[in-house]
Amino acid sequence: MANGQSPDSSALQKYGIPFYSAAWVPYKELKSKLQSDDQARSDDKREDSNKESATSAPYYVVLAGGGGEGRSGIANAIVVAHFDFASSTLSPQPVAKLVLGSELPYRMAVHPKGDGLICAMQNSCRFFEWDEIEESETRKLDVKVSDKTLDLLQDVGQQLALAYDTDSSTLAVGGEEGNLRIFKWPSMEVILNEDQAHSSVKDLCFSPDGKFLVSLGSRGPGRVWDVPSAKVVASLPNGSDEVFFSCRFAQSRDNSLILYIAAITGKGGSIVTWNTSSWKRLRSKHVVRDSISSFNVSPDGRLLAIGTTQGDVVVVDSSKLGVQMVVRKAHLGFVTALAFSHDSRALVSASMDSSARVTLIKEKKNGGLSWWIIILIILLAILAYFLKEEGLLPDFD
């Protein structure tokens, strides 16, 4: 896919529901939880005999959204779809769909180890579990309401940010009214309950080791929390024309840990990077002309993804902050959510226009020019040699 071009239409599907959240199902971790030991061994043997490529492994995306509690006729639901790498096709029909009545799943966090997912409804949070059902002599992935009740997240108002840490042992939840809660998972033992962390919590992200949590509010500076001590250890000041929108940690190519913050400015969208030892700002770069509506970082730390209010999806190199790939009008509405696959090979995007799209990540072909230069130098050297042998070039010895 070239910059600025639209990808194959088979990678874009509409499911009739405005989406606010999107993620990849951690199927590898999930599989062992769903299958019996005999079935898992059988599948492992089959995978060993079919070691052709990673594309043979199943990839699923999970999407959440809906029409709200009004009488719009649009369902509130969690949708699971299958993506086939070989054909670059997102399933036209959901693999699974759980309708939630009048409850709108506005935000979602998927448990990294495959235990399930948590959704923030209008006033409470609910937990859902993965399941498998038998259909036409085959087993297919499903999602169901969990018996686990999150008592400490009932009647707490609208939560705008949900995040698990990497090893799934900690859950952070940030609310519209500014409350920040951190829990041990799955015990739900309270680590932190801060009433006014911000005027309104917009985004949360854990460092890879789970030691730090960064929180962003609707205005003002970001904050860095030391999770074990439940204390603020740094403030991340925003520029006079910056509104911090979203944050993610990533390991750089020299193995240093960088914090990336997507910021909305008067000129569009910028990426701000931070040193995670001193918590000092490293650099800021303007990357898109339109306002940022979603943001994420690839698991391998090499790429950033930006969704815009104009429906574009932009992939940025994390080291140089240069644009690597653009999908113009990937969606007709705001890009509300972005998530890279666990192997960083694909990017799912979702929108309020009821669509989901999977974009395959291709390496930036900036090495081609270098190879041509090398070939040209070799050819010139060969030409110079023959000209010299024929006496057509002076001997400078």
WOQUIJO-V607323 format. One record per pair of residues at least 24 apart in sequence whose ideal C-beta (glycine too) atoms are under 10 Angstrom apart, sorted by the first residue. I is the first residue (numbers start at 0). GAP is how many residues later the second one is. Records with the same first field share a line. If there is no record, write none. Layout:
I=GAP + GAP
This chain:
0=87 + 324 + 325 + 326 + 358 + 359 + 360 + 361
1=323 + 324 + 360 + 363
2=311 + 312 + 320 + 321 + 322 + 323 + 324 + 325 + 361
3=308 + 321 + 322 + 323 + 324
4=320 + 321 + 322 + 323
5=321 + 322 + 323 + 324 + 351
6=81 + 306 + 320 + 323 + 350 + 351 + 352 + 353
7=79 + 80 + 81 + 82 + 349 + 350 + 351 + 352
8=80 + 348
9=74 + 77 + 78 + 79 + 80 + 81 + 82 + 348
10=72 + 73 + 76 + 77 + 78 + 79 + 316 + 319 + 335 + 337 + 345 + 346 + 347 + 348 + 349
11=77 + 78 + 315 + 318 + 319 + 337 + 339 + 343 + 344 + 345 + 346 + 347
12=66 + 68 + 70 + 76 + 77 + 78 + 79 + 80 + 81 + 341 + 342 + 343 + 344 + 345
13=78 + 317 + 318 + 337 + 339 + 340 + 341 + 342 + 343
14=48 + 50 + 60 + 62 + 64 + 66 + 75 + 76 + 77 + 78 + 79 + 82 + 335 + 339 + 340 + 341
15=50 + 51 + 58 + 59 + 61 + 63 + 78 + 81 + 338 + 339
16=46 + 47 + 48 + 49 + 50 + 57 + 58 + 59 + 60 + 61 + 62 + 77 + 80 + 82 + 88 + 333 + 335 + 337 + 338 + 339
17=47 + 48 + 49 + 50 + 54 + 56 + 58 + 86 + 315 + 316 + 318 + 332 + 333 + 334 + 335 + 336 + 337
18=44 + 45 + 46 + 47 + 58 + 60 + 86 + 89 + 312 + 314 + 316 + 317 + 318 + 330 + 331 + 332 + 333 + 334 + 335 + 336 + 337
19=43 + 44 + 45 + 46 + 84 + 85 + 86 + 87 + 88 + 99 + 100 + 274 + 314 + 316 + 317 + 330 + 331 + 332
20=41 + 42 + 43 + 44 + 57 + 84 + 85 + 86 + 87 + 88 + 89 + 96 + 98 + 99 + 141 + 273 + 315 + 316 + 318 + 329
21=39 + 40 + 41 + 42 + 43 + 57 + 59 + 86 + 88 + 272 + 274 + 313 + 314 + 315 + 316 + 317 + 325 + 326 + 327 + 328 + 329 + 334 + 335 + 336
22=37 + 38 + 39 + 40 + 41 + 85 + 86 + 87 + 89 + 94 + 273 + 314 + 315 + 316 + 317 + 325 + 327
23=35 + 36 + 37 + 38 + 59 + 86 + 275 + 315 + 316 + 317 + 318 + 319 + 322 + 323 + 324 + 334
24=33 + 34 + 35 + 36 + 37 + 55 + 56 + 57 + 70 + 85 + 89 + 92 + 105 + 116 + 118 + 316 + 317
25=34 + 84 + 85 + 86 + 87 + 88 + 89 + 91 + 104 + 142 + 316
26=30 + 31 + 32 + 33 + 87 + 103 + 114 + 315
27=29 + 30 + 86 + 314 + 315
28=82 + 83 + 84 + 85 + 86 + 139 + 313
29=30 + 80 + 81 + 83 + 84 + 85 + 86 + 100 + 102 + 111
30=26 + 27 + 83 + 99 + 101 + 110
31=82
32=80 + 81 + 82 + 83 + 96 + 97 + 99
33=80 + 95 + 96 + 97 + 98 + 105 + 107 + 108
34=97 + 104
38=93 + 100
52=32 + 33
53=31 + 287 + 289 + 291
54=29 + 30 + 31 + 32 + 290
55=29 + 30
56=28 + 286
57=24 + 25 + 26 + 27 + 37 + 83
58=24 + 25 + 26 + 31 + 282 + 283 + 284 + 286 + 287 + 289 + 299
59=31 + 35 + 36 + 70 + 81
60=29 + 30 + 34 + 278 + 280 + 285 + 287 + 288 + 289 + 295 + 296 + 297
61=32 + 33 + 34 + 46 + 48 + 55 + 66 + 68 + 79 + 81 + 277 + 286 + 294
62=31 + 34 + 42 + 45 + 273 + 274 + 276 + 285 + 287 + 291 + 292 + 293
63=34 + 36 + 40 + 41 + 42 + 43 + 44 + 46 + 53 + 55 + 56 + 64 + 79 + 273 + 286
64=39 + 40 + 41 + 43 + 271 + 272 + 285 + 286 + 287 + 289 + 291
65=33 + 34 + 35 + 36 + 37 + 38 + 39 + 40 + 288
66=35 + 37 + 287
67=34 + 35 + 36 + 38 + 54
68=32 + 33 + 34 + 35 + 52 + 53
69=32 + 34
70=31
73=30 + 280
74=24 + 25 + 26 + 29
75=24 + 25 + 26 + 27 + 28 + 29 + 30 + 43 + 45 + 46
76=24 + 26 + 27 + 28 + 66
77=27 + 30 + 39 + 41 + 50 + 65 + 66 + 67
78=64 + 271 + 277
79=50 + 60 + 61 + 62 + 63
80=267 + 275 + 277
81=58 + 59
82=258 + 263 + 265 + 273 + 275 + 277
83=274
84=256 + 260 + 261 + 273 + 275
87=258 + 270 + 271 + 272
88=269
89=258 + 265 + 266 + 267 + 268
93=262
94=45 + 46 + 47 + 48
95=34 + 35 + 36 + 37 + 44 + 45 + 46 + 47 + 48
96=45 + 46
97=30 + 33 + 44 + 45 + 46 + 47
99=26 + 28 + 45
103=54
105=52 + 53 + 54 + 56 + 70
106=51 + 52 + 53 + 54 + 55 + 56 + 66 + 67 + 230
107=54 + 229
108=52 + 53 + 54 + 55 + 62 + 63 + 64 + 95
109=52 + 54 + 58 + 229
110=53 + 57 + 60 + 74 + 75
111=52 + 53 + 54 + 55 + 56 + 230
112=51 + 53 + 54 + 55 + 56 + 72
113=54
114=31 + 33 + 49 + 53 + 70 + 71
115=27 + 28 + 30 + 32 + 70
116=26 + 29 + 45 + 47
117=28 + 30 + 32 + 35 + 41 + 44 + 45 + 46 + 53 + 55 + 67
118=40 + 43
119=33 + 36 + 37 + 38 + 39 + 40 + 41 + 42 + 53 + 54 + 55 + 56
120=32 + 37 + 38
121=35 + 36 + 37 + 54
122=30 + 31 + 32 + 33 + 34 + 35 + 36
123=25 + 26 + 27 + 29 + 30 + 31 + 32 + 33 + 34 + 35
124=25 + 27 + 28 + 29 + 31 + 34 + 37 + 46 + 48 + 56
125=24 + 27 + 28
126=26 + 59
147=38 + 40
148=39
149=33 + 36 + 38
150=37
151=29 + 31 + 36 + 37 + 38 + 41
152=28 + 30 + 35
155=25
157=42
158=42
159=40 + 41 + 42 + 43 + 44 + 58
160=39 + 40 + 41 + 42 + 43 + 44 + 54 + 55 + 85 + 86
161=42
162=40 + 41 + 42 + 43 + 50 + 51 + 52
163=42 + 46
164=40 + 41 + 42 + 43 + 44 + 45 + 46 + 47 + 48 + 62
165=40 + 41 + 42 + 43 + 44 + 83 + 133
166=39 + 41 + 42 + 43
167=42
168=41
169=36 + 40 + 43 + 57
170=33 + 35
171=29 + 32 + 33 + 34 + 41 + 42 + 43 + 53 + 55
172=28 + 31
173=24 + 26 + 27 + 28 + 29 + 30 + 39 + 41 + 42 + 43
174=25 + 26
175=24 + 25 + 26 + 42
176=24
177=37 + 39 + 40
179=24 + 33 + 35 + 37 + 43 + 45
181=24 + 31 + 33 + 43 + 45 + 48
189=40
190=34 + 36 + 37 + 38 + 39
191=33 + 35 + 37 + 38 + 39
192=37
193=29 + 31 + 36 + 38
196=26 + 28 + 35
197=24 + 25
201=41 + 42 + 43 + 44 + 45
202=41 + 42 + 43 + 44 + 45 + 58 + 59 + 92
203=42 + 43
204=41 + 42 + 43 + 44 + 45 + 54 + 55 + 56 + 91 + 92
205=42 + 43
206=42 + 50 + 52 + 69
207=41 + 42 + 43 + 49 + 91 + 93
208=40 + 48
210=65
211=37 + 45 + 47 + 64 + 67
212=34
213=30 + 33 + 34 + 35 + 45 + 47 + 60 + 62 + 65
214=29 + 32
215=27 + 28 + 29 + 30 + 31 + 45 + 46 + 47
216=26 + 27
217=25 + 26 + 27
218=24 + 25
219=24
221=25 + 37 + 39 + 50 + 52 + 57
223=35 + 50 + 52 + 55
232=46
233=40 + 42 + 44 + 45 + 46
234=44
235=25 + 36 + 38 + 43 + 44 + 45
236=44
237=25 + 27 + 34 + 43
238=24 + 26 + 31 + 33 + 42 + 45
239=25 + 26
240=24 + 25 + 26 + 29
241=24 + 28 + 30 + 42
242=48 + 49
243=28
244=24 + 25 + 46 + 47 + 48 + 49 + 50 + 61
245=46 + 47 + 48 + 49 + 50 + 51 + 60 + 92
246=25 + 27 + 48 + 50
247=47 + 48 + 49 + 50 + 53 + 56 + 57 + 70
248=25 + 27 + 48 + 52
249=47 + 48 + 49 + 50 + 51 + 52 + 53 + 54 + 68
250=46 + 48 + 49 + 50 + 51 + 67
251=49 + 50 + 66 + 67
252=47 + 48 + 49 + 65 + 66
253=65
254=46
256=44
257=24 + 39 + 43 + 60 + 61
258=38
259=35 + 36 + 37 + 41 + 44 + 56 + 58 + 61
260=34
261=25 + 26 + 30 + 31 + 32 + 33 + 34 + 35 + 42 + 43 + 44 + 45 + 54
262=29 + 32
263=24 + 26 + 27 + 28 + 29 + 45
264=26 + 27
267=24 + 40 + 41
268=24 + 26 + 37 + 38 + 39 + 40 + 45
269=51
270=24 + 33 + 35 + 45 + 47 + 50
271=49
272=45 + 46 + 48
282=38
283=37
284=31 + 35 + 36 + 37
285=35
286=27 + 29 + 34 + 35 + 36
287=24 + 26 + 28 + 35 + 38
289=24
290=43
291=43
292=38 + 40 + 41 + 42 + 43 + 44 + 45 + 58 + 59
293=40 + 41 + 42 + 43 + 44 + 45 + 55 + 56 + 57
294=40 + 42 + 43
295=41 + 42 + 43 + 44 + 51 + 52 + 53
296=41 + 43 + 47
297=41 + 42 + 43 + 44 + 45 + 46 + 47 + 48 + 49 + 63
298=40 + 41 + 42 + 43 + 44 + 45
299=40 + 42 + 43 + 44 + 45
300=43
301=38 + 42 + 59 + 61
302=37 + 41 + 44 + 58 + 61
303=34 + 36
304=30 + 33 + 34 + 35 + 42 + 43 + 44 + 54 + 56
305=29 + 32
306=24 + 27 + 28 + 29 + 30 + 31 + 40 + 42 + 43 + 44
307=26 + 27
308=24 + 25 + 26
309=24 + 25
310=24 + 38 + 40 + 41 + 42 + 44
311=37
312=25 + 34 + 36 + 38 + 44 + 46
313=24
314=25 + 32 + 44 + 46 + 47 + 49
316=47 + 49
321=42 + 44
322=41
323=37 + 38 + 39 + 40 + 41 + 42
324=34 + 35 + 36 + 37 + 38 + 39
326=30 + 32
329=25 + 27 + 29
330=24 + 25 + 26
